[in-house]
Amino acid sequence: MKFELQHTDSASDARTGIITTDHGRIKTPIFMPVGTCGAVKGVHFNELRQQIKAQIILGNTYHLYLRPGLEVLRTAGGLHKFNGWNRPILTDSGGFQVFSLSGIRKLKEEGCEFRSHIDGSKHFFTPENVMDTERIIGADIMMAFDECPPGQSDYNYAKKSLQLTQRWLDRCIKRCQETESLYGYQQSLFPIVQGCTFKDLRQEAAKYVADKGADGNAIGGLAVGEPTEVMYDMIEVVNEILPKDKPRYLMGVGTPQNILEAIERGVDMFDCVMPTRNGRNAMLFTYNGTMNMRNKKWEMDFSPIDPDGCETDLIYTKAYLHHLFKAQEFLAMQIASIHNLAFYLRLVTDARQHIEIGDFVQWKTSIIDQLGQRI
């Protein structure tokens, strides 16, 4: 994998770049639709390519490991061939999913024992077998196996957790060095910076990760309940240390406002389930604010969903989408998911253009408040 830094904003740490993988190029800043089980919920790949203009999607190691399972994925030749997505894929290591199962998992130095949320069967993840699993999945970008501590962890727990994550990172790197891609293309490993909301732990984690010289680096453990301003502070602390010539990935974030604030602080890559999850629950994101399409106010509004949105929005009216949600038609969730993902991709594309022009901060300041308004 290669990262080419292209433009930097003179008034902030915002920047643009291009990530080159064997499955294609990714222009940053970029939002990555979440395809947890190898599919983005309710959205066809043709729509992802043509209307949403997705350049990369995510898969999740925990979920893909449980189903369809490693035998199916290996026999298929990896996730790209299994699901037909011929552009880059990133896989989360499953750490967040495993550690969210707090009642049905046991954490050890060796790894983590957990029970499947599907059938209760017992499994054990280690840094080594997670790397093996991500090799089998065949993602272009693989995340290191880490512990994602609760957002309200005290300092002692956060420190112990970080030390465990660092030891696990060393084992992940060693395993990757001992193994090769199974399908003839390069795979890159991204370490994850943890440390909760403690500045010194975040600094320690960022230095430890930066010294590994990985192809890119991730920031994890944020947007898990801490105040928004604290999240922004932690991003600044970490990005002062992470190398500028490598892409920076903020995991699981977030709202359109979060994304713009993080871009201003030097983040390049984002993912979040919010566009599709909120879309399935009738919330649309637009530059003018959010719309709840179940509200009666849209019942007789025959204007396009979002005249400035994707092409699909010009076909469907607000009244029609309101009707579909009230009638509980699956098409409502599909239209809303496509719209929201297209909006998120448009947002980061517009951010890229304003960084190139040189007026990113002014543009961000002019729109950020209205993004959070309820229409």
N, C-alpha and C positions, 0 to 999 in steps of 0.2 A: 504494500500500500504506500502511496505517495501523497503528501499534502503540499500544495503550493499556495502560499499566502499571496493574495493579489492586491487588496486595498486595505488601508487602515484609516479610520476616521480621526481627523485632527482634534476633535473636541471630546473624544471618548476613547474607550478601548475596543469599540466595535470594529470588526474586520470582515473581509470576504476572502474566500479561498476556494480551491478545488481539491477534493479528495479523489484520487484515482485508484480504483480496484480492478481486479480482473473481470468483474461483471459490469463495469461502467464507471462513469464519473459522477460525482456528487458536488453540486455547487453549494457552498455554505455562505451564510447561515442556512440551515436546513431543518425542516420538521419531518419526522419519520412516523408514518402511520403505524399503529400497533397491530400486528397480526399474530396474536398470542399463540394460537394453535396452527399457524401456517396460513391463516386467512384473516383479512380485515373484516370484522363483522358487518355483514349485509352489503358488502361492496365487491363487485367483480374486478378482476385485474385490468380489464379493458378500461373501466371507469377510473381506476387508479392511475393508469398510464395517460389517458387522453384528457379526462376532465379535471382530475385532481392534480395530475402532473407530478406524481410521487416519484422520487429518484431512488429511494431506499425504503424498505419496510423492516419491521422487527419480527422476530420469532422468540418464543420463550422456552428455554431449556427444560425447565420443570414440567411444563405442560406437554411439550413434544416428547419428552422422555416417557411420560405416562401413557400418552396416546398421540399418534399411532404407535409409538414405540420405536426402539432403535433398530430392530430387525427390519421393519418396514422401510425406515429411512435409509438404512445402509443398502438394502436391496434395490431401492429406487434410484440410488446414486446421489443421495443428499436431498435437502429440502428444495433446492432450485428445480430439480427434475421432478420431484414429487408433486409440487404445487404449480409448476409452470411459470414461476416468476423468474425472469431472466435478467433482472437488475440486482444491485447489491442487497444483501440481507445482513442485519446485525442480530445477534442473539444475546439476550440477557442470560446470565448464568443460572438464574433460578434462585439466587440467594434471597432476594426480597420475598418471593413466594414461599420459600421454605420457612423463613423466619417469621412470616405473618401467621404461620400455623402454630402459634405459641403453645396451644394446648395439646398438640399431638406431635411434638418434635422434641428431641434431646440433643443438646449441643455438646460436642466433645472436641478435644484437640485434634483428633483424627479427621473429624468432619461432623456431619449432622444426620441423625436418624430421624425419619419422619414417616408419617402415615399418609397415604394417598387420600386426597379429598374426594376421590371418585368411589373407591371401594374399601378404604381402610387398610389396604395392604402396606406392609412395612418396607421401607427403602432406606438406603444410606448414601448420602452424597459426600464425596471428598473432593479436594481440589483436583486430584488426579483424574478421578472418573468423570468429573464435570468437564474437564478439558477433553477427555476421550469422547464424551457425549457431544460436545460442540464440534469436534472433528467430524463425527458421524453426521450431524445435522448439516455441516458444510457451510456455515455462515462465513461471509467475508470478514466480518468483525466479530470477535468473540470477547465476552466480558469475563473478567476474572471472578472466581468464586469468593464472595465476601460475606461477612455478617452485616446485616443492616439493622443496627440497634434501634430500639424505640426512640421516637423524637424527644421524649421527655426523660431520657436516661440521665442519671446523675454522673458526675465527673468520673468516679472510680469505675463504674460500669463501662462508660464510654471509652476510657483509656484501655481497659482490659480487652474490650471488643476490638479496638483499633489494633492492638498488638497481635491479636489472633488473626485479623484480616491481613496484616502485613506478613505474618508467617505463612498464611495460606497463599498469598500472592507469590511468595518465593517458590512455593511448591507448584503453583500454576505455571509459572515461567519455566521452571525446570522440566515439567511434563511436556510443555509445548516444544522445548528445545530437543527433547528426546523423541518426539513424534513428528510426522509430516502430514500434510493435507492428504486426504484419501481420494480426492477427485481431480487432481492435477492443476489446481489454482491456489494462489496464496491466501492464507488466512492470517489476520492480525489480531493480537491480544491487547485489549485495553485494560489497564489497572483501574481500580476505583478508589477515589479519595473519600474516606469516611472521617469520623471525628465529632459527630453531632453538631452542637452549636458552640463548641468551645474553641476559641481562636487558636490557642497553642496546639491543640490536638489536630486541628485542620492544617496548621502550618507544618507540623511534624509529618502528617500524612502526605501532604502535597510534596514535600521535599523527598520523602521516601519513594513516592511514585515517580517523581521527575527523574530521580537518579537511575531508574530502571531503563530509561531510553526507549520506551515503547513507541509504537507507531502513532498512538493517540492516547488520551487519558479521559477518564470520566469522573464526574462529581456526583456522589450518591448520598443518600440519607438526608435529603432536603425535601421541602414541601410535604412533610409528614406531621404537620401540626404546629410547627414553630411560627412565630409572627413573620409576616412577609418581609419586613425590613431586616430581620435577623438573617433570613435566607439570603437577601442581597448582600449583607455584610460578609457572610461566609463565602459567597461567590468571589467577592473582591479579594478576600484574604487568600483564597486558593489560587486565583488567577494571577496574583502577583508572583507566584512561585512556579506554577506549571509552565513548561516551555512554550514560547510564542510560536515556534515553528511546527507545532503539532496540534491537531484538532482537539477541541475540548467539548465534551459531551455532558450536558446536564440532564440527569436521568429523571424521568417521570414528571417533568414540568412543562407546561402547566397552562394557565390562562393566557390569553393574548397579551395582557399587560405584563405577566411574568416573563414571557418570551422576549418582549422588547427590552425590558429592564436588564435581562440577562445578556442579550446581544450587546447592549451598551457597555456591559462589564466584560466583554471578551469571550462569550460562549458561542460555539459554532453549531452544535447539534442538539436537537431536542426530540423527545417523544412524550406522549401522554395519551391516555384513553379518553380524555375529556371530550374531544370532538365527536367521537362516535357514541360514547356513553350518554353524553348530554343530548346528542341528536336523537338517540332512541327514546329519550324522555322529553322530546318536543322542544328543546332549547336550541335556537339557532344563534350563531355568532355572526355579526356584521360589523363594518366599520362605524356604524351609527349606534351600536350597542347590541344587546341580546334581546331575542324575541321568544316568548313562550307561545308556541303555536296552538296550544289548547285554549288560550284565552278567547273569550267571546268576541273581543274587539276585532278579530280577524275574520269573523264569519261572513261579512259582506264586503271584504276588501279584495277586489279583483285585480290589484296590481301585482306585478311579479314579486316573487319571494324576496329577491334582492337584485335590483336592476344592475348593480355593480358586481354581482357575484359571478358564478360559473354559468356556462351556457344553459345548463339544465334549469337554472333559476328563472330564465326568461320564458320557459315553457309552462311552469306551474305557478299558479297564483297563491297568495296567502290564504284566500278563502278555501281553495281546493286542498291545500296541505292541512289546514285546520279541520276540514271535513274528514280527511283520511285518518288523522289522529283520533278524532272523536269516534270514528267507525272502527278504530283499532285495526286498520289495514297495514300489513307489513310494508307496503310501498311507502308509507309515511316515514318509517324509520330509515328506509333506504335513501329516500330523497334528502332527509335531514342529515344523515351521515355523510353523504356525498358533498352536500353544501358545506358542512362544517370543515371537512378535511380540505376541500378546495380553498376555503377561506384561510385556513392555517398556512397552506402552501403559498397562497397569494401574499399573506402577511410577511413571511420570511423572504419571499422574492422581492416585494416592495422594499423591505428593509435593506436587502442587498443593493438594490438600485440607488437608494438614498445614501448608502455608505459610499458607493462609487461616485455619486454626484458631489458628496461632501456636505450634505445638510441633514444627516441622519438625526442628530439630536433635536434640531428644530422640528423636523417632521414628527419624531416620536412624541415630543412635548405637545404638539398640536392635536394629536389624536388619542393619546393614552387615556384621558379621562372619559371620553365618549365611548371607548371600547367597553367599559364596564357598566354603562348605563342600561337600564331596562326600558325598552321601548314600549 
